[in-house]
Amino acid sequence: MRMNRKNTLLLAATALTMPVLTLALGRALAAYRLRRDVTRLFARVPPTAGQVFRAAELAGLPAPVQRYFRHVLPEGQPYLRGLRLRHTGQFKTDLKNDWIAIEGQQYITADPPGFIWQGITRWFTARDEYVAGRGRLAVRLLGAVPIAGGTGPAYNQGELLRWLIESTWLPTTLLPGKNITWTAIDDQSARLTLSHQGQVVSCLVRFNAQNEVTECEAMRQMDEATQGLWLCRFEQYRRWQGVLIPGVGEASYVVEGVRQPYARFRVQTLEFEPLQPFCGGAATRPATSAAAGAAPA
């Protein structure tokens, strides 16, 4: 059958449109899943109990930890229930790969411990979470086609550890309690330990001369079979709604004694209330190189 010019042009236009349509549908599906799951995550958070921070409760904590809390929390600060944030930055899909631009959203709950992070690049959507005591990683091509992921004990431990370290964005969560303990090491560091649903995770926390958390160090699964030394660095602290928290974070693994960063994020928006998903914005559209330009070296 001979194809006329009109049909040829129609088929060509369809062929060009399909990838764009597939990408748009994938992004929309990822955004829907994120809103649904974040709503469920925040539904688990109890109403505020009216508890506030008092410096007197720091008695007995290691000296650098006491200085940290006095520095970042104002007296009378209500305990935070959770947060939502948007970030820009750069990311590596493998330690040997080049940097790519990424934008993301993260949602964290204090009690029970939990978080959902979703990042989006030009070609894939990545999802990291710790919900109801279970960790999970999911990566989807064009936001729709699963290409990588995992669940199980290693992910449960790794994601709970991520929640603990990234609670520098939610510092009332790190105040001593039934599940949180601090152990003295020296005048510039302390060990932070969390127990939750039978799991125990711990990290070494280092503080600078300004009494800010600058680095956290712990062993974490790099893949299904390998553990590695995991380093998270924080800098450029600023006050968000009265609470002093880092504006920039970087995650690395140490391989054969060499620190190899794979994620560099800069916070663009952070809110402690309301506990609800963002509408649109980052993590629903592909990141551009310009969006990542502010990430630290």
LINHUPE-V829630 format. One record per backbone hydrogen bond with DSSP energy under -0.5 kcal/mol. NH is the residue of the N-H (numbers start at 1). CO is the residue of the C=O. Records with the same first field share a line. If there is no record, write none. Layout:
NH=CO + CO
//
This chain:
8=4
9=5
10=6
11=7
12=8
13=9
14=10
15=11
16=12
17=13
18=14
19=15
20=16
21=17
22=18
23=19
24=20
25=21
26=22
27=23
28=24
29=25
30=26
31=27
32=28
33=29
34=30
35=31
36=32
37=33
38=34
39=35
40=36
41=37
42=38
43=39
44=40 + 41
45=42
46=111
53=77
57=54
58=55
59=56
61=58
65=62
66=62
67=63
68=64
69=65
70=66
71=67
72=68
73=69
76=53
77=74
79=51
83=108
84=271
85=106
86=269
87=104
88=266
89=102
90=264
91=100
92=262
97=94
100=91
102=89
103=120
104=87
105=118
106=85
107=116
108=83
109=114
110=81
111=81
114=109
115=130
116=107
117=128
118=105
119=126
120=103
121=124
125=140
126=119
127=138
128=117
129=136
130=115
131=134
134=131
136=129
137=150
138=127
139=148
140=125
141=145
142=123
143=140
144=141
145=141
146=144
147=139
148=139
150=137
152=135
155=152
156=152
157=153
158=154
159=155
160=156
161=157
162=158
163=159
164=160
165=161
166=162
167=164
168=165
169=166
170=167
173=170
174=171
175=172
177=180
181=193
183=191
185=186 + 189
186=189
189=186
190=205
191=183
192=203
193=181
194=201
195=179
196=199
199=196
201=194
203=192
204=217
205=190 + 203
206=215
207=188
208=212
211=208
214=206 + 212
215=206
216=232
217=204
218=230
220=228
222=226
223=226
228=220
229=254
230=218 + 228
231=252
232=216
233=250
234=214
235=248
238=245
240=243
241=239
243=240
244=72
245=238 + 243
247=235 + 236
248=235
249=265
250=233
251=263
252=231
253=260
254=229
255=253 + 258
256=254
258=255
260=253
261=259
262=251
263=251
264=90
265=249
266=88
267=247
268=86
269=86
271=84
276=274
280=278
283=285
284=281
292=288 + 289
293=290
295=292
//
